[in-house]
Amino acid sequence: MSKKMKSHKGAKKRFKVTGSGKVTRRSKNLNHFLEKKTSRRKRRLRGMSEVSAADRPRIEKLLSN
């Protein structure tokens, strides 16, 4: 019997697959140096962004199980 493939735990914590199959991620630039960023900029960085088409196959492979 061969071993089961395991999903990548780091990727599992960072990415989410939506019901329609899109892969979403958190926006960058919202971790530190927040005082110098405007409220408008920080507000627009909130929420999830879709992963680019170039990166999507690689991330789906990590999340495949």
Backbone as a chain_set.jsonl record, in Angstrom:
{"seq": "MSKKMKSHKGAKKRFKVTGSGKVTRRSKNLNHFLEKKTSRRKRRLRGMSEVSAADRPRIEKLLSN", "coords": {"N": [[0.822, -1.185, 0.0], [0.57, 2.173, -0.905], [1.626, 5.373, 0.405], [-0.583, 8.005, 1.502], [-1.081, 11.112, -0.197], [-0.213, 14.23, 1.189], [-1.757, 17.321, 1.999], [-0.338, 20.589, 1.585], [0.484, 22.167, 4.451], [1.194, 24.823, 5.045], [0.29, 26.189, 2.782], [-2.372, 25.615, 2.98], [-3.154, 27.161, 5.128], [-2.863, 29.712, 4.093], [-4.277, 30.045, 1.701], [-7.544, 29.871, 0.142], [-10.136, 27.979, -1.285], [-12.821, 28.91, -3.225], [-16.396, 28.388, -3.498], [-17.013, 28.338, -6.211], [-14.661, 27.546, -7.25], [-12.51, 29.265, -7.489], [-9.28, 30.467, -6.395], [-8.394, 32.094, -3.493], [-6.56, 34.702, -1.777], [-4.905, 36.495, 0.902], [-4.483, 40.054, 0.921], [-1.38, 41.739, 0.259], [0.92, 43.953, 2.027], [-0.258, 44.731, 4.49], [0.713, 44.258, 7.0], [2.816, 45.488, 8.551], [4.299, 48.756, 9.342], [2.061, 50.414, 9.334], [1.251, 52.898, 10.165], [2.118, 54.9, 8.448], [0.658, 54.444, 6.182], [-2.294, 55.361, 4.441], [-5.694, 55.603, 5.679], [-7.553, 55.011, 3.753], [-6.066, 53.471, 1.924], [-5.405, 51.238, 3.529], [-7.944, 50.268, 4.082], [-8.797, 49.455, 1.562], [-7.07, 47.382, 1.147], [-7.996, 45.426, 2.778], [-9.757, 42.272, 3.101], [-10.147, 39.634, 0.617], [-8.124, 38.631, -2.217], [-8.035, 37.489, -5.597], [-6.058, 34.742, -6.692], [-3.423, 34.93, -9.068], [-3.605, 33.843, -12.507], [-1.299, 32.59, -13.4], [-0.088, 31.578, -11.105], [-1.969, 29.92, -10.044], [-2.268, 27.039, -10.834], [-0.078, 25.848, -9.475], [-0.598, 26.357, -6.78], [-3.03, 25.065, -6.464], [-2.17, 22.471, -6.739], [-0.731, 22.133, -4.377], [-2.813, 22.25, -2.584], [-4.297, 20.086, -3.183], [-5.21, 17.774, -1.755]], "CA": [[0.0, 0.0, 0.0], [1.355, 3.403, -0.938], [1.19, 6.389, 1.361], [-1.473, 9.042, 0.997], [-0.493, 12.435, -0.398], [-0.675, 15.175, 2.201], [-1.852, 18.699, 1.514], [0.693, 21.458, 2.141], [-0.165, 22.856, 5.573], [1.426, 26.263, 4.922], [-0.609, 26.681, 1.74], [-3.738, 25.453, 3.49], [-3.417, 28.287, 6.022], [-2.768, 30.974, 3.366], [-5.179, 30.118, 0.557], [-8.871, 29.296, 0.314], [-10.82, 27.73, -2.548], [-14.22, 29.313, -3.114], [-17.353, 27.404, -3.99], [-16.953, 28.282, -7.674], [-13.366, 26.984, -7.642], [-11.43, 30.258, -7.515], [-8.371, 30.411, -5.255], [-8.234, 33.443, -2.958], [-5.442, 34.933, -0.866], [-4.94, 37.76, 1.607], [-3.708, 41.104, 0.265], [-0.092, 42.069, 0.873], [1.078, 45.323, 2.528], [-1.114, 45.076, 5.618], [1.299, 43.632, 8.183], [3.543, 46.433, 9.393], [4.41, 50.136, 8.842], [0.687, 50.803, 9.022], [1.014, 54.296, 10.518], [2.371, 55.779, 7.291], [-0.318, 54.154, 5.13], [-3.549, 56.077, 4.666], [-6.842, 54.767, 6.036], [-8.154, 54.57, 2.489], [-5.221, 52.398, 1.387], [-5.553, 50.068, 4.398], [-9.31, 49.774, 3.904], [-8.859, 48.767, 0.271], [-6.254, 46.167, 1.223], [-8.724, 44.412, 3.542], [-10.489, 41.319, 2.275], [-9.387, 38.641, -0.133], [-7.877, 38.851, -3.633], [-7.932, 36.235, -6.331], [-4.694, 34.358, -7.069], [-3.221, 35.115, -10.506], [-3.744, 32.641, -13.333], [0.014, 31.949, -13.511], [0.233, 30.892, -9.846], [-3.082, 29.069, -9.624], [-2.035, 25.58, -10.9], [0.887, 25.426, -8.452], [-1.27, 26.409, -5.478], [-4.039, 23.991, -6.453], [-1.446, 21.211, -6.523], [-0.416, 22.068, -2.949], [-4.061, 22.085, -1.842], [-5.074, 19.041, -3.871], [-5.758, 16.692, -0.933]], "C": [[0.871, 1.257, 0.0], [0.777, 4.43, 0.023], [0.272, 7.397, 0.693], [-0.687, 10.333, 0.798], [-1.061, 13.367, 0.669], [-0.748, 16.565, 1.589], [-0.805, 19.538, 2.243], [0.066, 22.344, 3.213], [0.031, 24.365, 5.512], [0.49, 26.887, 3.904], [-2.053, 26.631, 2.213], [-4.137, 26.628, 4.379], [-3.504, 29.614, 5.265], [-3.804, 31.139, 2.262], [-6.501, 29.426, 0.841], [-9.485, 29.111, -1.065], [-12.29, 28.056, -2.354], [-15.122, 28.212, -3.672], [-17.319, 27.251, -5.496], [-15.604, 27.792, -8.181], [-12.233, 27.99, -7.743], [-10.56, 30.097, -6.273], [-8.147, 31.842, -4.775], [-7.075, 33.495, -1.973], [-5.655, 36.27, -0.178], [-4.106, 38.793, 0.85], [-2.391, 41.334, 0.993], [-0.14, 43.504, 1.402], [0.175, 45.697, 3.69], [-0.608, 44.436, 6.909], [2.005, 44.617, 9.105], [3.74, 47.743, 8.643], [3.03, 50.678, 8.476], [0.416, 52.273, 9.325], [1.168, 55.219, 9.321], [1.398, 55.527, 6.142], [-1.638, 54.833, 5.462], [-4.66, 55.092, 5.004], [-7.492, 54.2, 4.791], [-7.389, 53.381, 1.91], [-5.404, 51.11, 2.193], [-6.931, 49.438, 4.235], [-9.43, 48.976, 2.603], [-8.036, 47.481, 0.244], [-6.931, 45.061, 2.026], [-9.429, 43.453, 2.598], [-9.562, 40.443, 1.464], [-9.231, 39.068, -1.592], [-7.785, 37.499, -4.311], [-6.478, 35.992, -6.724], [-4.572, 34.476, -8.585], [-3.276, 33.773, -11.241], [-2.433, 31.873, -13.439], [0.338, 31.12, -12.275], [-0.798, 29.827, -9.474], [-2.813, 27.56, -9.713], [-1.11, 25.056, -9.805], [0.227, 25.379, -7.079], [-2.32, 25.307, -5.373], [-3.395, 22.627, -6.223], [-1.1, 21.034, -5.047], [-1.656, 21.771, -2.111], [-4.861, 20.859, -2.282], [-5.713, 17.989, -2.968], [-6.609, 17.194, 0.196]], "O": [[1.794, 1.384, 0.805], [-0.393, 4.37, 0.401], [0.337, 7.617, -0.517], [0.257, 10.612, 1.536], [-2.243, 13.296, 1.006], [0.088, 16.941, 0.767], [-0.434, 19.235, 3.377], [-0.788, 23.177, 2.911], [-0.87, 25.116, 5.886], [-0.044, 27.974, 4.123], [-2.856, 27.504, 1.884], [-5.295, 27.046, 4.391], [-4.15, 30.548, 5.74], [-4.169, 32.265, 1.924], [-6.578, 28.516, 1.668], [-9.368, 29.989, -1.921], [-12.932, 27.547, -1.435], [-14.647, 27.232, -4.246], [-17.565, 26.162, -6.016], [-15.409, 27.636, -9.386], [-11.103, 27.612, -8.053], [-11.032, 29.651, -5.227], [-7.756, 32.707, -5.559], [-6.664, 32.479, -1.412], [-6.476, 37.08, -0.61], [-3.122, 38.436, 0.203], [-2.304, 41.145, 2.206], [-1.148, 44.19, 1.233], [-0.134, 46.876, 3.864], [-1.393, 44.111, 7.8], [1.806, 44.578, 10.319], [3.401, 47.849, 7.465], [2.857, 51.319, 7.44], [-0.542, 52.843, 8.804], [0.441, 56.203, 9.189], [1.328, 56.333, 5.214], [-2.051, 54.875, 6.621], [-4.588, 53.91, 4.667], [-7.929, 53.05, 4.774], [-7.991, 52.405, 1.462], [-5.54, 50.028, 1.623], [-7.064, 48.215, 4.248], [-10.094, 47.94, 2.563], [-8.275, 46.599, -0.581], [-6.513, 43.905, 1.976], [-9.671, 43.778, 1.435], [-8.341, 40.505, 1.608], [-10.081, 39.77, -2.14], [-7.493, 36.488, -3.672], [-5.753, 36.931, -7.052], [-5.514, 34.156, -9.309], [-3.023, 32.717, -10.662], [-2.44, 30.648, -13.555], [0.971, 30.07, -12.384], [-0.514, 28.936, -8.673], [-3.102, 26.847, -8.751], [-1.32, 23.968, -9.27], [0.472, 24.455, -6.303], [-2.479, 24.69, -4.32], [-3.985, 21.744, -5.599], [-1.166, 19.924, -4.52], [-1.571, 21.127, -1.066], [-5.972, 20.63, -1.803], [-6.686, 17.359, -3.382], [-7.138, 16.398, 0.971]]}, "num_chains": 1, "name": "protein.A"}
